[in-house]
C-alpha cells in the first residue's frame, strides 16, 4: 500500500470537496462549510491561486488532504506556510498517510525557505495533538486563535478612531 502525495489538479475537485466535507464533519463544523465548488475551484486553480492542496492517493483513491497557503513572519523576516486543513479518511489513519502529507509540506517549506509551518488543532483532538508532537511540532499554550468573521469585518471597517 504505497501512499503517493501530489498537488491536486482541477480534475480532483470532487475529491477535494469530499475530503473537506469529511474534515468539517470530523471537526464538528459541517454547518460552517458553505464554500461552493466554483468558489473553491477559483481559490485553488485560478491564474493566481490563493490556496493549494496536497492529495494523498492510495490505489487511485484520494485518502488524505492538506490545504495550505503562504504567510509571512515579520519576526523571522521569512515566509511561512499556514496549514489550513489536514484530513485523512478514518480507515487510513495510523498508516503513515498523515505523516506523508506533513513530510511533503515540510519539503515544500524547505524549498521556499520558510521559517515555520503553523496551524490550529482542536483542544479535544488528542490523537491529532499526539501525532503532531511525535513529529516535532510544539503546541503554543500562550496563544489563542482569534477570528473576526464577516459581520465583525463589516462592523470594524466602519469604525472610526
Secondary structure, 3 states (H helix, E strand, C coil): CCCEEEECCHHHHHHHHHHHHHHHHHCCCHHHCCCCHHHHHHHHHCCCCCCEEEEEEECCEEEEEEEEEEEEECCCCEEEEEEEEEEECHHHCCCCHHHHHHHHHHHHHHHCCCCCEECCCCCCCHHHHHHHHHCCCCCCCCCCCCCCCHHHHHHHHCCCC
